[in-house]
Amino acid sequence: AVLVIFALTNIFLGVEIKKPSVFTMGIIIFALFIITRYIDVGWRLKEKSLFFIVGGLVILSLGTFLEKQRRKIIERMKTQ
C-alpha cells in the first residue's frame, strides 16, 4: 500500500510541478508494482496457462494506453 501511495504521489506531484521526470518515475514505480502483483497471482495459478495468455494481453493493451496518456500529459506540461 505504501508503494502505491508513493507512486501516485509522484504522479500527481509531477503533474502539479510540471516535471516530467517525477511524473515518469511515478508511472514506472506504479507499473512495476502492477507487474509484480500479476506475477505473484500468476505464479500461484501457474497450472492455468490461459490466465497468462489473457493477462499478458490485458497488460500489453493497458501499457499501450497508459504510454499514450503519459505522452499527452508530458506534452501538455511542456506547452504550459
C-alpha positions in Angstrom: 0.0 0.0 0.0 2.9 2.4 0.8 4.4 1.8 -2.6 1.2 2.5 -4.4 0.7 5.7 -2.4 4.3 6.7 -3.2 3.8 6.1 -6.9 0.5 8.0 -7.0 2.1 10.9 -5.1 4.9 11.1 -7.6 2.5 11.1 -10.5 0.3 13.8 -9.1 3.3 15.8 -7.9 5.0 15.6 -11.3 1.8 16.9 -12.9 1.4 19.7 -10.3 5.0 21.0 -10.5 5.2 20.2 -14.3 8.3 18.0 -14.0 8.2 15.1 -16.5 11.0 13.2 -14.7 9.0 13.0 -11.4 5.8 12.0 -13.3 7.6 9.3 -15.3 9.2 7.9 -12.1 5.8 7.6 -10.6 4.5 5.8 -13.6 7.5 3.4 -13.6 7.0 2.6 -9.9 3.3 2.0 -10.4 3.8 -0.2 -13.4 6.4 -2.3 -11.6 4.0 -2.7 -8.7 1.2 -3.9 -11.1 3.5 -6.3 -12.9 4.8 -7.7 -9.6 1.3 -8.4 -8.3 0.4 -10.0 -11.7 3.4 -12.4 -11.4 2.5 -13.2 -7.8 -1.0 -14.2 -8.6 0.0 -15.9 -11.8 2.7 -18.0 -10.0 0.0 -19.3 -7.6 -2.1 -20.2 -10.6 0.7 -21.5 -12.8 -1.3 -24.5 -13.9 -3.8 -22.3 -15.6 -1.9 -21.2 -18.8 -5.0 -19.3 -20.1 -4.5 -16.9 -17.2 -1.1 -15.9 -18.5 -2.3 -15.5 -22.1 -5.3 -13.3 -21.2 -3.4 -11.5 -18.5 -0.5 -10.8 -20.9 -2.8 -9.4 -23.5 -4.5 -7.2 -20.9 -1.2 -5.9 -19.6 0.1 -5.1 -23.1 -3.1 -3.2 -24.1 -3.1 -1.4 -20.8 0.6 -0.5 -21.2 0.0 0.9 -24.7 -2.9 3.0 -23.4 -1.0 4.3 -20.4 2.0 5.2 -22.6 -0.2 7.3 -24.9 -1.7 9.1 -22.0 1.7 9.7 -20.4 3.0 11.3 -23.7 -0.1 13.5 -23.9 0.4 14.7 -20.3 4.1 15.4 -20.8 3.3 17.4 -24.0 0.8 19.5 -22.0 3.4 20.1 -19.3 5.9 21.3 -21.9 3.4 23.7 -23.6 2.3 25.4 -20.4 
